[in-house]
Amino acid sequence: MPEYLIFFNQQWVPDYPEGDWPEIGKTSRAVVAEIQEAGELVYAGGLEETAALAHADYDNGESIVTDGPYVETKEWLGGLTIVDVPDDDRARYWASRIAVGCRWPQEVRKVKPGSARG
């Protein structure tokens, strides 16, 4: 079955009151549990809201890993879910369920066939 990446950028997350976060965490984890129960979860997780850990680049046959500089960007990845589902409609379904659970937008993209998997 094809895999799909469902993700959000941190800047898409509204400024909810502190008291809303426990319920948002509960509902978003419940959706991930549904995906897992359906046997369609590959991975789900949020990312730390800190600067990137490192920058890896390629230069003239060499790998260069540094603490910066980073590409200037106004948006960065906040979290992701990878699902293994039969078709686009099922991927859209899970993206919509995650959006409701988290209360912010999600984007869904198909992983290229033949991509490496651990």
C-alpha positions in Angstrom: 0.0 0.0 0.0 1.2 3.6 -0.6 2.5 5.7 2.3 1.4 9.2 3.0 3.0 12.0 5.0 0.5 14.1 7.0 2.1 17.1 8.6 1.8 20.6 9.9 4.0 23.6 10.2 4.4 25.1 13.7 3.2 28.5 12.5 -0.3 26.9 11.7 -0.9 26.2 15.4 -3.1 28.8 16.9 -2.3 30.5 20.2 -4.7 28.5 22.4 -5.1 29.3 26.1 -2.9 27.1 28.3 -5.9 25.3 29.6 -6.9 24.0 26.2 -3.7 22.0 25.7 -4.5 18.9 27.8 -7.7 18.3 25.8 -5.9 18.9 22.5 -3.3 16.4 23.5 -5.9 13.9 24.5 -7.9 14.2 21.2 -4.9 14.2 19.0 -3.5 11.1 20.7 -6.9 9.4 20.4 -6.7 9.9 16.6 -3.2 8.4 16.5 -4.6 5.4 18.5 -7.4 5.0 15.9 -4.9 4.9 13.1 -2.8 2.4 14.9 -5.9 0.2 15.7 -6.7 0.3 12.0 -3.2 -1.1 11.2 -2.4 2.0 9.1 0.1 3.8 11.3 3.8 3.9 10.4 4.9 6.8 12.6 3.5 9.8 14.4 5.3 12.5 16.5 5.7 16.2 17.2 8.9 18.0 17.0 10.6 20.2 19.7 9.9 23.9 19.3 13.6 24.8 19.3 16.1 25.7 16.6 17.3 22.9 14.4 19.9 20.6 16.0 22.3 20.7 13.0 22.6 21.6 9.3 23.8 18.9 7.0 25.0 19.9 3.5 26.9 18.5 0.5 29.8 20.3 -1.0 32.0 18.8 -3.8 31.7 15.2 -2.7 32.0 16.0 1.0 29.4 16.0 3.8 29.4 19.0 6.0 27.5 19.0 9.3 27.4 22.3 11.3 25.4 24.0 13.9 24.4 26.6 11.3 23.9 28.6 9.3 20.3 27.5 8.6 18.2 28.3 5.6 16.2 31.4 6.4 12.6 30.3 6.7 9.4 31.7 8.2 7.9 28.2 8.7 9.2 25.0 10.1 7.8 21.5 10.5 5.9 21.0 13.8 4.8 17.4 13.6 4.1 14.5 11.3 2.3 11.3 10.9 3.0 8.6 8.3 0.2 6.3 7.3 0.2 3.2 5.1 -3.2 3.2 3.4 -4.8 1.9 0.3 -5.5 5.2 -1.5 -5.7 9.0 -1.5 -9.2 9.1 0.0 -8.1 7.1 3.1 -5.1 9.4 3.5 -7.4 12.4 3.3 -9.7 10.9 5.8 -6.8 10.5 8.4 -5.6 14.0 7.6 -9.0 15.4 8.4 -9.3 13.4 11.6 -5.9 14.6 12.7 -6.9 18.2 11.9 -10.0 17.9 14.1 -8.0 16.2 16.9 -5.3 18.9 16.9 -7.6 21.8 16.0 -5.2 23.1 13.3 -4.6 22.4 9.5 -2.8 19.4 8.2 -1.3 18.8 4.8 -1.1 15.4 3.2 1.4 14.2 0.6 2.1 10.9 -1.0 5.5 9.3 -0.4 7.2 8.4 -3.7 7.0 4.7 -4.5 10.2 2.8 -3.9 11.4 5.1 -1.1 13.6 3.4 1.4 12.0 2.1 4.5 13.8 0.9 7.6 
